Amino acid sequence: MAKNLNSTITEIYIGSNFAKEVKKRSDTDFNSCYHCMSCCGGCPFSEAMDYLPNQIIRLVQLGRKKEVLESSSIWICVGCNNCSVQCPNSVDISAVTHTLCQMAIEEKVTIAEPDILKFHQELLNTVHRYGRTHKLEIMLRYKIYKKDWFSDMMIGMKMIARRKLELLPSRVTHMQDVQFTFNQKQAG
């Protein structure tokens, strides 16, 4: 359940370097958020979050860097953009949460949801190898990481039987383009 953020206007330090950095890196003007909570109504995962989407924005506005970078909410966000669609000011909250995740990794803070990060890393690893995702490999590598071999094996078997999981990965034709993209990200 989301935490209560009771902040007075005197606590707000809009000029914080943290808020400026998040605004620049996310390319989002979150200061137009007036905390109507429309984003929360559109979020399918808000009940699992420690802070609601508008509260994440408020934490950034207040410059509460450590608190927001160590929150579970930034990792639970799946980037579906329902919050942004619901927002009357079109604040791109998922871009903000994505930026916050990147900052949390860069700053080596304690990741609140390490399993989610590991899953994302496995997904990117398959894109790096094949140019697209290979769901079966992602699932198998994640199962190895979790040491959870059989909990959902029957579901996996049904997915294979229905050809929802390909046994062998397929590659994109121009892997050099994929490698170029990954190299650019590493260089930047």
N, C-alpha and C positions, 0 to 999 in steps of 0.2 A: 504494500500500500504506500502511496506517495507521502512524503514528509511534508510537514507544514512549514512554509517559508513566510514568516511574519517579518517583513523588513520595512522600516520607515524610510521616508524619502531622504532623510539625512544620511542614511547608510549608503545611498547610491553614489557611486563614483564612476560616472559614465566615461570619464577620461582615462580609465585604467589602461595600462599597456596591454594587459591580457585581453580586455574587450576589443581594443583596437586591432590586435593581432587576429583574433577570431573573426572579426568583421572583414578584415582584408583577405584572410585565407579562405573563408567560406564564400566570399563575394556576396554577402547577405547583410542587409541593413536590418538588424534585429531590434534596433531602437524604436522602430515603428510599432512594435508589439505593445499593446495596451492590456495584455493579460485577460482577455475576455474568456479564455479557456475553450474556444471553439476547436482548437487543435486537439485538445484532450478527448473531445467527443468523437473525433475521427480516428484516433489512434487505436488499433486493434490490440496493442500490447500494454496500454497504460496501466492496467491492473497489476502487471508484473514489475512495473518500474518503481524505483525508490523516489524519483522526482518525475512529475508530469512534464510533458514537453514545454509548457510555458514556464515552469519552474526552472528548467535547464536554461532557458533564455534569461530568466531573472538572475540566476547564479552568475552567468557570464556578465550581465550588465553590472552586477555588484562587484565584479572582479574576484569572485571566490574560486580561484583557479584550482586549488588542491581539492576542494569539495566536489567540483564538477568533473574534474578529470578522474577522480576515484569513484565516481558514481556508476551504478549498474545501468542506469537508463541509457547512457550513450552507447552501450554495447547491445542492449535489448532492442533498440531502434533498428528496424529492418529496411529503412529507407523507402518505404512504400509511398511516401509523399501525401498520405491522406491528411496529415496535419497541415501541410502547406496549402492543399486544396481547400480545406475548411477555413483557413486564416483569412479574415476580411482584409488584411494588409499584405497578403501574399508573402509572408515571411517564410523563407525556405529553411525550415527547422531541421529537416534531414541533412541539408548541407552543413548546418552548424554542428549537428551531432557527429557527422562524418569527420569534420575538421577536428572536433574534440577528441575523437578516437585516435586520429593521427598524432595529435599533440601528446596524448597520454602515452603512446608508444615511444615517441621521440624523447619524452622527458623521463621515461623509465619509471613511471609511477606504478603502484600496485594496481594491476588490472582487475577490476571487480568481477569480470566474467571471462576468465581465461579460456574456458571451453569454447566460447563463441569466437574469440580471437583465433584459437587453434583451427577451428572449422574454416574460418575465412582464409587463413594461411594455406590450408590444404586445397581449398578451391582455387586460389591464385596459383599454387604450384602446378595444378593440372592445366590451367590456361597457359602458363609459361612453357610447359612441356608440349602441349598439343595444339595450342591456339584456341581451344575451347574447353569447356568443362567435361570431365569424364566422371559422371556421378558415382558409378560403382567404385572407382578408385578413391574418390573423396570419402565415401562412406567407409570403405575398408581401412583406410589410413586413420580415419577418425576413431573407428572402433578399436584399432590397435592402440592408439593414444589413450583412449578411455579404459582400455582393458575390459571392455563390455562386449563379449563375443556373441552372446546368443539372445539378448533381450528382445530384439525385434527381427530375428532371423526369418521368421515366417513371412513377415511383411516384405522383406527383401526378396525372398523366393517368389512371392506373388508378383512383385514388380518385374523380376526377370522373366517369369512366365508370360507376362503381358507385354513384354518388350518395352518396358518403361526404363529399364537399365540395360545398357549395351555392355556386353562382356568385354569387348575390345574398344579401345579409344579410337576416335577418328581425328584426323589432323586437318587443319586448314591448309589450303594450297600454298599460300605465301607466308611460311613461318618466319621469314626474315622481317616481315612487317611487325609481327608479334614481338619478336626479339628486339626490334628497334624501339618499340613502345616501352618494353621493360627496361631497356638500357637507358632510355631518356628519363624514366622515373628514377632510376638509381643515380644518374648523373645530376639530377636536379635536386 
